[in-house]
Amino acid sequence: MAPHHRRRRRAAAAFALLSAAAPTSGFGLHRGRPAASTKTRAPGDATRDIALGRAPSRPSTAAPWRHADGSRDDGRRNYPRRRRREVLSSLFEETLLAWAASATAATAAEAPSTSIAATEEPRECRDGRIVSETAVPGAYSQTCMSLDERLFRLKSTGDTITIYQGTNAAGGMAGRTGVAVWNSGILLMRLLDALSQANPSIFKDQSVVELGCGTGLASIAAAKLGAASVLATDSNPEVLALARRNIERNNVSSVATTAALQWGLMDATEYEGTADVIIGSDLTYNSGSWLALAETMTTLLKPGGVVIYLTLGHPGFNVGGELGGFLSVAQNAGLTLVAPESAEWTDRSGGRASADDVLRRAIAPEERSVVEANGGVRAAIFGKRRYGKKG
C-alpha cells in the first residue's frame, strides 16, 4: 500500500475514534469537519489559531478538498501533499479542541453549584435570624450577607419582605457596608414590628424618615406598617439605588421614596420639620459624626416627633459608652431621651415599656448569645427638647 494511502487510513481511523468519543457534545464529524457547517473552514482560520495559542495566520484562499455534503472540489487530486498534511493536522487540532470543550462543559454541568438561591437559604439565615458576625478588612461580615436575597416576615401584618443584597456585585464589603442586611437592621425591623403589635396605629398617618437606610429593610417595614410616607436616605448612590430596587420589589413605591442626604445642617434644612418619626440603626459607631447626626435629627424632627434608634455592639465597641457619648452631644444639639412613662412615649407605644424592653422580647432565646457575644444591643427613643420660657 502506498505511503499516502496508509496516512489517509490512519487519519480516518483517528477521526472515527474522536467522533465516537464526543457524541454528546453535538459535534458531528465529517473528515474532521463540523457537520453543521455547509462548507469546511480554511486551514488558516484565525479563531482556531488563537485558541491554539499561536499567531493568527492569513486565511487560506485554497479551496477545501471536501464539502460537508460529500462533494469534492475539482482540484482535489492536484492538491499538494504538504497542504493535505497541514489540512489533516489542523483538523486533528480542531477536533481535539471541540472534544475538550465538550468534556469541560459536561464536567461543569455535573459539578454542584456553589451559589445559594433565595428560596434555599441556609438554616441559620431562615426567618430573618440573627447570625454571628466576624471582622473582615474594613468592615464585618457574616454568612447570610453572601446571599443574593433574604426574606423577612412582619408578625403584626403577616407581610413578607424580600430584600436583595448587593454584596456579590463587586468590591467586597469595605466602603460598601450599606449593600447588605446587618443584624442591627433586622433588630430595628423587629422593634418597629413589635411596637406596631402593641399599638397598630403607631405609624398611621405618620411621616417617617430613615437615616442610613442601607438596603431599605426598615423603611419598607414602616411603609407596610401603615406610615403615610417614608423617606429612605443615605449618602451613598449605590446604596440608594439598591434601596429603590427593594422598595419597588416590595410594592411600596407609592409610599416610600429615596433621597441623598449628608448629615449636618446644610443638607438637613431642605427637609426641616418633615418627620413625625425618624428611624435608624448603627449610626453612632463613629464619634466624629455624632454632632452632624444630632443636628440632622433635630432639624428633620417635627415638634412632638420621636427618633427610634438602635445600636448593636461589635467586637471592640462598647454599646453603652457609644450611646452615652452620642446622647451627651445630642443634648447640646436639642435632643433628649424620652422616658418610657412619658405621655410622648406611652401614646405611641401603647404602654409603659421602654424600647429596650420591647426589643428584648423580640429577640429569640437562641439569638441572645449571638447578640451578647457581640457586645449587646441598646434601643433608645429621642425627642426634641422643650425649652421653658424665661421669667
C-alpha positions as CSV (number, residue, x, y, z in Angstrom):
1,M,0.0,0.0,0.0
2,A,1.3,3.5,-0.9
3,P,2.5,5.7,2.0
4,H,-0.1,8.4,1.4
5,H,-2.9,5.8,1.5
6,R,-1.6,4.5,4.8
7,R,-1.6,8.0,6.3
8,R,-5.0,8.6,5.0
9,R,-6.4,5.4,6.6
10,R,-4.7,6.2,9.9
11,A,-6.3,9.7,9.8
12,A,-9.7,8.2,9.0
13,A,-9.4,5.8,11.9
14,A,-8.4,8.5,14.3
15,F,-11.3,10.7,13.2
16,A,-13.7,7.8,13.7
17,L,-12.4,7.3,17.3
18,L,-12.7,11.0,18.2
19,S,-16.1,11.2,16.7
20,A,-17.3,8.3,18.8
21,A,-15.7,9.8,21.9
22,A,-17.7,13.1,21.7
23,P,-21.2,12.2,20.6
24,T,-22.9,14.1,23.5
25,S,-21.3,17.4,22.5
26,G,-23.4,17.8,19.4
27,F,-20.2,17.9,17.4
28,G,-20.6,15.9,14.3
29,L,-17.6,15.0,12.2
30,H,-17.1,14.6,8.5
31,R,-13.5,14.0,7.9
32,G,-12.9,16.2,11.0
33,R,-15.3,18.9,9.8
34,P,-18.3,20.2,11.8
35,A,-21.4,18.7,10.2
36,A,-23.5,21.9,10.9
37,S,-21.4,23.8,8.5
38,T,-22.2,23.8,4.8
39,K,-18.5,24.2,4.0
40,T,-15.3,23.4,5.8
41,R,-13.2,26.3,7.2
42,A,-9.9,27.3,5.7
43,P,-6.9,25.7,7.5
44,G,-5.6,29.2,8.4
45,D,-8.8,30.1,10.4
46,A,-7.7,32.9,12.8
47,T,-10.1,31.9,15.6
48,R,-8.6,28.4,15.7
49,D,-5.1,29.7,15.7
50,I,-5.8,32.0,18.6
51,A,-7.4,29.1,20.5
52,L,-4.3,27.0,19.9
53,G,-2.1,29.8,21.3
54,R,-0.3,30.7,18.1
55,A,-0.3,33.8,16.0
56,P,-3.3,34.0,13.6
57,S,-2.4,33.2,10.0
58,R,-4.0,34.7,7.0
59,P,-7.0,32.8,5.7
60,S,-6.1,30.4,3.0
61,T,-7.5,31.0,-0.4
62,A,-7.1,27.3,-1.3
63,A,-10.4,25.5,-1.8
64,P,-11.2,22.9,0.8
65,W,-10.9,19.3,-0.5
66,R,-14.3,18.1,0.7
67,H,-17.6,19.8,1.5
68,A,-20.0,18.7,4.2
69,D,-22.4,17.4,1.6
70,G,-19.8,14.9,0.3
71,S,-19.0,16.6,-2.9
72,R,-15.3,17.1,-3.9
73,D,-13.6,20.0,-5.4
74,D,-12.2,19.5,-8.9
75,G,-8.7,20.4,-7.8
76,R,-8.5,17.8,-5.1
77,R,-6.2,15.4,-7.0
78,N,-3.8,18.2,-7.7
79,Y,-3.8,19.3,-4.1
80,P,-0.2,19.4,-2.9
81,R,0.7,16.7,-0.4
82,R,2.2,19.2,2.0
83,R,-1.0,21.2,2.1
84,R,-3.0,18.0,2.6
85,R,-0.9,17.1,5.6
86,E,-1.5,20.6,7.0
87,V,-5.2,20.2,6.5
88,L,-5.2,16.9,8.3
89,S,-3.2,18.3,11.1
90,S,-5.4,21.3,11.5
91,L,-8.5,19.0,11.5
92,F,-7.0,16.9,14.3
93,E,-6.5,20.1,16.4
94,E,-10.0,21.4,15.7
95,T,-11.5,18.1,16.7
96,L,-9.4,17.8,19.9
97,L,-10.3,21.3,20.9
98,A,-14.0,20.6,20.3
99,W,-13.9,17.4,22.3
100,A,-12.0,19.0,25.2
101,A,-14.6,21.9,25.3
102,S,-17.4,19.3,25.3
103,A,-15.8,17.4,28.2
104,T,-15.2,20.6,30.2
105,A,-18.8,21.7,29.7
106,A,-20.1,18.2,30.8
107,T,-17.9,18.3,33.9
108,A,-19.1,21.8,34.8
109,A,-22.7,20.8,34.3
110,E,-22.3,17.8,36.7
111,A,-20.5,19.9,39.4
112,P,-22.6,21.1,42.3
113,S,-23.5,24.8,42.3
114,T,-21.9,27.0,44.9
115,S,-24.5,29.8,44.6
116,I,-27.4,29.9,47.1
117,A,-30.9,30.6,45.8
118,A,-33.1,32.9,47.7
119,T,-35.6,30.1,48.3
120,E,-32.9,27.8,49.6
121,E,-31.5,29.9,52.5
122,P,-29.1,28.2,54.8
123,R,-30.8,27.1,58.0
124,E,-29.1,29.8,60.1
125,C,-30.4,32.5,57.8
126,R,-34.0,31.5,57.6
127,D,-36.8,33.6,59.1
128,G,-34.5,36.6,59.2
129,R,-32.4,35.3,62.0
130,I,-29.5,37.0,63.8
131,V,-26.1,35.4,62.8
132,S,-22.7,35.9,64.4
133,E,-20.5,38.5,62.6
134,T,-16.8,38.4,62.1
135,A,-14.3,41.1,61.4
136,V,-13.1,41.5,57.8
137,P,-10.8,44.2,56.3
138,G,-12.7,47.5,56.6
139,A,-16.0,46.0,58.0
140,Y,-17.7,43.0,59.5
141,S,-19.3,40.1,57.7
142,Q,-21.5,37.0,58.2
143,T,-22.7,34.0,56.3
144,C,-26.1,35.5,55.3
145,M,-24.5,38.5,53.7
146,S,-23.4,36.2,50.8
147,L,-27.0,35.5,49.8
148,D,-28.4,37.4,46.9
149,E,-31.7,37.7,48.7
150,R,-33.1,37.4,52.2
151,L,-36.7,37.0,53.4
152,F,-38.3,38.7,56.5
153,R,-41.7,38.5,57.9
154,L,-43.7,41.1,59.8
155,K,-45.7,39.4,62.6
156,S,-48.1,42.3,63.1
157,T,-49.3,42.2,59.4
158,G,-48.1,38.8,58.1
159,D,-46.3,40.5,55.2
160,T,-43.1,39.0,53.8
161,I,-40.4,41.4,52.8
162,T,-37.9,40.3,50.1
163,I,-34.5,42.1,50.3
164,Y,-31.9,42.0,47.5
165,Q,-28.3,42.3,48.7
166,G,-25.5,43.8,46.6
167,T,-22.6,42.1,48.3
168,N,-21.9,39.8,45.3
169,A,-21.9,42.7,42.8
170,A,-18.3,43.9,43.2
171,G,-15.6,45.1,45.5
172,G,-16.4,43.3,48.8
173,M,-17.7,45.0,51.9
174,A,-15.1,47.7,52.6
175,G,-16.7,51.0,51.9
176,R,-19.9,49.3,50.8
177,T,-21.5,48.3,54.2
178,G,-24.9,49.6,53.2
179,V,-25.4,46.9,50.5
180,A,-26.0,44.1,53.0
181,V,-28.6,43.4,55.7
182,W,-27.0,43.8,59.1
183,N,-28.1,42.3,62.4
184,S,-28.9,45.8,63.6
185,G,-31.2,46.4,60.7
186,I,-33.1,43.2,61.4
187,L,-33.5,44.2,65.0
188,L,-34.7,47.6,64.0
189,M,-37.3,46.0,61.8
190,R,-38.4,43.7,64.6
191,L,-38.6,46.7,67.0
192,L,-40.9,48.6,64.7
193,D,-43.0,45.4,64.2
194,A,-43.2,44.8,68.0
195,L,-44.3,48.4,68.6
196,S,-46.9,48.1,65.9
197,Q,-48.2,44.9,67.5
198,A,-48.6,46.8,70.8
199,N,-50.2,49.8,69.1
200,P,-51.4,49.2,65.5
201,S,-51.8,52.9,64.8
202,I,-48.3,53.9,65.9
203,F,-47.3,54.7,62.3
204,K,-50.7,55.6,60.9
205,D,-50.7,59.0,59.2
206,Q,-47.1,59.4,60.2
207,S,-44.2,60.7,58.0
208,V,-41.2,58.5,58.6
209,V,-37.6,59.3,57.7
210,E,-34.8,56.7,57.9
211,L,-31.2,57.8,58.2
212,G,-28.6,55.5,56.8
213,C,-31.2,53.3,55.1
214,G,-28.9,50.7,53.6
215,T,-31.0,48.0,51.8
216,G,-34.2,49.8,52.8
217,L,-35.4,47.0,55.1
218,A,-36.7,49.2,57.9
219,S,-38.2,51.8,55.5
220,I,-40.1,49.0,53.7
221,A,-41.3,47.7,57.1
222,A,-42.5,51.2,58.1
223,A,-44.4,51.5,54.9
224,K,-46.1,48.1,55.4
225,L,-46.9,49.0,59.0
226,G,-49.1,51.9,57.8
227,A,-46.9,55.0,57.5
228,A,-48.4,57.8,55.3
229,S,-45.0,58.5,53.8
230,V,-41.5,57.1,54.1
231,L,-38.2,58.8,53.0
232,A,-35.2,56.4,52.9
233,T,-32.0,58.5,53.0
234,D,-28.3,57.7,52.6
235,S,-25.2,59.4,51.3
236,N,-24.1,56.5,49.0
237,P,-25.6,56.5,45.5
238,E,-25.1,52.7,45.2
239,V,-26.9,52.1,48.4
240,L,-29.8,54.4,47.4
241,A,-30.1,52.5,44.1
242,L,-30.3,49.2,46.0
243,A,-32.9,50.7,48.4
244,R,-35.1,51.9,45.4
245,R,-34.9,48.4,43.9
246,N,-36.1,46.8,47.1
247,I,-38.8,49.4,47.6
248,E,-40.2,48.7,44.1
249,R,-39.8,45.0,44.6
250,N,-41.9,45.0,47.7
251,N,-44.6,47.2,46.1
252,V,-44.4,50.2,48.5
253,S,-43.1,52.8,46.0
254,S,-46.4,54.6,46.3
255,V,-45.5,55.3,50.0
256,A,-41.7,55.1,50.1
257,T,-39.1,57.1,48.2
258,T,-35.3,57.6,48.5
259,A,-33.2,60.7,48.8
260,A,-29.5,61.5,49.1
261,L,-28.7,63.2,52.4
262,Q,-25.5,64.2,54.0
263,W,-25.7,64.7,57.8
264,G,-25.4,68.2,59.0
265,L,-27.3,71.4,59.0
266,M,-26.6,72.4,55.4
267,D,-28.4,69.4,53.8
268,A,-30.9,68.8,56.6
269,T,-32.6,72.2,56.3
270,E,-34.0,71.0,53.0
271,Y,-36.2,68.6,55.0
272,E,-36.7,70.7,58.1
273,G,-39.7,69.7,60.2
274,T,-40.8,66.9,57.9
275,A,-40.6,63.9,60.1
276,D,-43.0,62.6,62.7
277,V,-40.7,59.6,63.3
278,I,-37.0,59.2,62.5
279,I,-35.6,55.6,62.4
280,G,-32.1,54.4,62.2
281,S,-29.6,51.7,63.4
282,D,-25.9,51.5,63.9
283,L,-25.3,55.2,63.1
284,T,-23.2,56.2,66.1
285,Y,-20.1,53.9,65.8
286,N,-18.0,56.9,64.6
287,S,-17.8,59.6,67.3
288,G,-16.7,62.1,64.6
289,S,-20.2,62.1,63.1
290,W,-22.2,62.5,66.3
291,L,-22.7,66.3,66.1
292,A,-23.7,66.2,62.4
293,L,-26.1,63.3,63.1
294,A,-27.7,65.0,66.1
295,E,-28.1,68.2,64.1
296,T,-29.8,66.3,61.3
297,M,-32.2,64.6,63.7
298,T,-33.1,67.8,65.4
299,T,-33.7,69.7,62.1
300,L,-35.8,67.0,60.5
301,L,-38.0,66.2,63.5
302,K,-41.4,67.8,64.0
303,P,-42.4,69.2,67.4
304,G,-43.6,66.1,69.3
305,G,-41.9,63.8,67.0
306,V,-39.6,60.9,68.1
307,V,-36.4,59.2,67.0
308,I,-36.5,55.4,67.3
309,Y,-32.8,54.4,67.4
310,L,-31.0,51.1,67.8
311,T,-27.3,50.3,68.1
312,L,-25.8,46.8,68.2
313,G,-22.3,46.0,69.5
314,H,-19.4,44.7,67.6
315,P,-16.1,43.4,68.9
316,G,-14.1,46.5,70.1
317,F,-17.2,48.7,70.6
318,N,-18.9,49.4,73.9
319,V,-22.6,49.9,73.2
320,G,-23.3,51.6,76.5
321,G,-20.4,54.0,76.1
322,E,-21.2,54.7,72.5
323,L,-24.9,55.6,73.1
324,G,-24.0,57.6,76.2
325,G,-21.4,59.6,74.3
326,F,-23.8,60.3,71.5
327,L,-26.5,61.4,74.0
328,S,-24.2,64.0,75.6
329,V,-23.6,65.5,72.1
330,A,-27.2,65.2,71.1
331,Q,-28.5,67.1,74.2
332,N,-26.4,70.1,73.2
333,A,-28.0,69.9,69.7
334,G,-31.5,70.0,71.1
335,L,-32.4,66.3,71.6
336,T,-33.4,64.5,74.8
337,L,-34.2,60.9,75.9
338,V,-37.9,60.2,76.0
339,A,-38.9,58.5,79.3
340,P,-40.9,55.3,79.0
341,E,-43.6,56.7,81.3
342,S,-44.0,60.0,79.5
343,A,-47.1,60.7,77.5
344,E,-45.0,61.4,74.5
345,W,-44.0,57.7,74.5
346,T,-46.9,55.9,76.0
347,D,-49.3,57.4,73.5
348,R,-47.2,55.9,70.7
349,S,-46.1,52.6,72.3
350,G,-49.5,51.6,73.8
351,G,-47.9,51.0,77.2
352,R,-45.1,52.0,79.6
353,A,-42.5,49.5,78.4
354,S,-39.2,51.0,77.4
355,A,-37.8,50.5,73.9
356,D,-35.1,48.2,75.4
357,D,-37.8,46.0,77.0
358,V,-39.8,45.8,73.7
359,L,-36.6,44.9,71.8
360,R,-35.6,42.2,74.3
361,R,-38.9,40.4,73.8
362,A,-38.3,40.5,70.0
363,I,-35.0,38.5,70.3
364,A,-35.3,34.7,70.2
365,P,-33.7,32.8,73.0
366,E,-31.2,31.1,70.7
367,E,-30.2,34.5,69.3
368,R,-29.4,36.1,72.6
369,S,-26.0,34.5,72.9
370,V,-25.0,35.9,69.5
371,V,-26.2,39.4,70.5
372,E,-24.4,39.3,73.8
373,A,-21.2,37.9,72.3
374,N,-21.0,40.9,70.0
375,G,-21.4,43.4,72.9
376,G,-25.2,43.6,73.4
377,V,-27.8,45.9,71.9
378,R,-29.5,49.1,73.0
379,A,-32.6,50.9,71.8
380,A,-33.4,54.5,72.7
381,I,-36.2,57.0,72.0
382,F,-35.2,60.6,71.5
383,G,-37.4,63.7,71.2
384,K,-36.9,67.4,70.8
385,R,-36.0,69.3,74.0
386,R,-38.7,71.6,75.2
387,Y,-37.2,74.9,76.3
388,G,-39.1,76.8,79.0
389,K,-39.9,80.5,78.7
390,K,-37.8,82.9,80.7
391,G,-39.4,84.7,83.6
